[in-house]
Amino acid sequence: MIPAPFDYVRADSYDAAAAALGEHGDEAKLLAGGQSLLPLMKLRLATPAVVVDVSRARDLAYVRDDGGVLAIGALTRHCDVARSADVTAHAPLLAHAAGSVGDPQVRHRGTVGGSVAHADPSADIPTALLALGASYVVRGPGGTREVSAADFSTGFLETVLAPDELLVEIRVPSARGEAWGYEKFTRRAIDWATVAVAVQKRGGETSVALANMGSTVLRAAATEAALASGAGAADAAAHADEGTEPAADVTASAEFRRHLARVLTKRALVAAGR
Ligand SMILES: Cc1cc2nc3c(=O)[nH]c(=O)nc-3n(C[C@H](O)[C@H](O)[C@H](O)COP(=O)(O)OP(=O)(O)OC[C@H]3O[C@@H](n4cnc5c(N)ncnc54)[C@H](O)[C@@H]3O)c2cc1C
């Protein structure tokens, strides 16, 4: 449970972090809240030669109403997202999901950008952001690009981020006044989701995102298609596990996860008024 030796660099701004990544390349890992990286390092599943501590980079910690789009700095902590008046007004689904991450200690250290970049398929934040149709602003030596939440994670703990790129901002189109639902099943109160479902209505469309039903967070495409053709919540939710490949592990069998996906999707759709 002791990490392999590493060098420590403190970077208190985007520029300092970019310079450190430029110098150390794929030998380096960013440390944001440390709530996922440090456990991996202690298990020696991650052995970076250099840890670049960006936890005090305040230029990347903010919530702004950017004219119909909510702009959230990558280093904004879960607790600040959960209690932000702007997030509550424009994306209440995200505020709720942030408030359901782990326990208060985790929410006061962990960051939304760290959760997105870590790309754990059971994480609450990326699931809510997928349903909300968010996009992620990525910056590196080659410039800045914006990647949709749907295209960001490429596999279990894998993303499109290059080793010298930072996730700098999360952009969420405002869903002010729109209905939503979030259902998370856990064995114990503060656990990661065995399965979670995020539902976001926007105009006549309904997005449904699933946590822990595959190697990435994913959309319940068959449920969305059924809703678009006029199905009610129960009928649409019956398709929630179609096209998914949930894992079997100590918390649940794959079949139980499929069952949870259907049940939780129905509940989340009902909560969203479908
Ligand atoms: C006990 C416990 C319970 C938890 N329960 C939950 C839960 O119920 N739901 C849930 O969703 N999460 C849960 N988490 C995880 C938590 O949400 C973490 O905060 C999150 O996964 C990672 O965020 P972080 O800021 O701590 O990132 P870190 O651990 O610092 O970093 C994670 C990874 O992302 C990279 N990274 C971080 N920031 C950036 C960036 N801006 N640009 C590029 N790469 C970056 C790092 O290099 C690292 O590879 C739990 C964690 C713990 C310890």
The ligand as a MOL file (V3000), in Angstrom:
LIG
                    3D

  0  0  0     0  0            999 V3000
M  V30 BEGIN CTAB
M  V30 COUNTS 53 58 0 0 0
M  V30 BEGIN ATOM
M  V30 1 C -13.6630 6.3110 -1.0140 0
M  V30 2 C -13.9910 6.8620 -2.3820 0
M  V30 3 C -15.3020 6.8070 -2.8230 0
M  V30 4 C -15.6280 7.3110 -4.0780 0
M  V30 5 N -16.9210 7.2230 -4.4870 0
M  V30 6 C -17.2520 7.6990 -5.6870 0
M  V30 7 C -18.6140 7.6290 -6.1390 0
M  V30 8 O -19.5220 7.1890 -5.4440 0
M  V30 9 N -18.8870 8.1190 -7.3800 0
M  V30 10 C -17.9210 8.6540 -8.1850 0
M  V30 11 O -18.2360 9.0860 -9.2760 0
M  V30 12 N -16.6280 8.7590 -7.7800 0
M  V30 13 C -16.2780 8.2790 -6.5610 0
M  V30 14 N -14.9730 8.3870 -6.1430 0
M  V30 15 C -13.9550 8.9950 -7.0390 0
M  V30 16 C -13.9840 10.5040 -6.9670 0
M  V30 17 O -15.0910 10.9710 -7.6830 0
M  V30 18 C -12.7300 11.1310 -7.5770 0
M  V30 19 O -12.7540 12.4680 -7.2080 0
M  V30 20 C -12.5840 11.1140 -9.0790 0
M  V30 21 O -12.7240 9.8380 -9.6250 0
M  V30 22 C -11.2190 11.5950 -9.5170 0
M  V30 23 O -11.1050 12.9580 -9.2960 0
M  V30 24 P -9.7910 13.5470 -8.6550 0
M  V30 25 O -9.9110 15.0140 -8.7930 0
M  V30 26 O -9.5830 12.9900 -7.3050 0
M  V30 27 O -8.6650 13.0320 -9.6760 0
M  V30 28 P -7.2330 12.3910 -9.4260 0
M  V30 29 O -7.3530 11.1620 -8.6040 0
M  V30 30 O -6.2830 13.4220 -8.9520 0
M  V30 31 O -6.8600 12.0130 -10.9310 0
M  V30 32 C -7.5220 10.9530 -11.6080 0
M  V30 33 C -6.8980 10.7980 -13.0000 0
M  V30 34 O -7.2770 11.8850 -13.8390 0
M  V30 35 C -6.1170 12.6050 -14.2950 0
M  V30 36 N -6.4850 14.0210 -14.2640 0
M  V30 37 C -6.9850 14.7000 -13.1950 0
M  V30 38 N -7.2910 15.9550 -13.5580 0
M  V30 39 C -6.9840 16.0810 -14.8700 0
M  V30 40 C -7.0920 17.1280 -15.8260 0
M  V30 41 N -7.6170 18.3200 -15.5070 0
M  V30 42 N -6.6700 16.9130 -17.0820 0
M  V30 43 C -6.1700 15.6980 -17.4440 0
M  V30 44 N -6.0560 14.6500 -16.5950 0
M  V30 45 C -6.4590 14.8360 -15.3180 0
M  V30 46 C -5.0070 12.2230 -13.3230 0
M  V30 47 O -3.7290 12.3210 -13.9030 0
M  V30 48 C -5.3810 10.7810 -12.9920 0
M  V30 49 O -4.9450 9.9310 -14.0260 0
M  V30 50 C -14.6110 7.8770 -4.9060 0
M  V30 51 C -13.2940 7.9560 -4.4430 0
M  V30 52 C -12.9770 7.4490 -3.1960 0
M  V30 53 C -11.5520 7.5350 -2.7240 0
M  V30 END ATOM
M  V30 BEGIN BOND
M  V30 1 1 1 2
M  V30 2 1 2 3
M  V30 3 2 2 52
M  V30 4 2 3 4
M  V30 5 1 4 5
M  V30 6 1 4 50
M  V30 7 2 5 6
M  V30 8 1 6 7
M  V30 9 1 6 13
M  V30 10 2 7 8
M  V30 11 1 7 9
M  V30 12 1 9 10
M  V30 13 2 10 11
M  V30 14 1 10 12
M  V30 15 2 12 13
M  V30 16 1 13 14
M  V30 17 1 14 15
M  V30 18 1 14 50
M  V30 19 1 15 16
M  V30 20 1 16 17
M  V30 21 1 16 18
M  V30 22 1 18 19
M  V30 23 1 18 20
M  V30 24 1 20 21
M  V30 25 1 20 22
M  V30 26 1 22 23
M  V30 27 1 23 24
M  V30 28 2 24 25
M  V30 29 1 24 26
M  V30 30 1 24 27
M  V30 31 1 27 28
M  V30 32 2 28 29
M  V30 33 1 28 30
M  V30 34 1 28 31
M  V30 35 1 31 32
M  V30 36 1 32 33
M  V30 37 1 33 34
M  V30 38 1 33 48
M  V30 39 1 34 35
M  V30 40 1 35 36
M  V30 41 1 35 46
M  V30 42 1 36 37
M  V30 43 1 36 45
M  V30 44 2 37 38
M  V30 45 1 38 39
M  V30 46 1 39 40
M  V30 47 2 39 45
M  V30 48 1 40 41
M  V30 49 2 40 42
M  V30 50 1 42 43
M  V30 51 2 43 44
M  V30 52 1 44 45
M  V30 53 1 46 47
M  V30 54 1 46 48
M  V30 55 1 48 49
M  V30 56 2 50 51
M  V30 57 1 51 52
M  V30 58 1 52 53
M  V30 END BOND
M  V30 END CTAB
M  END
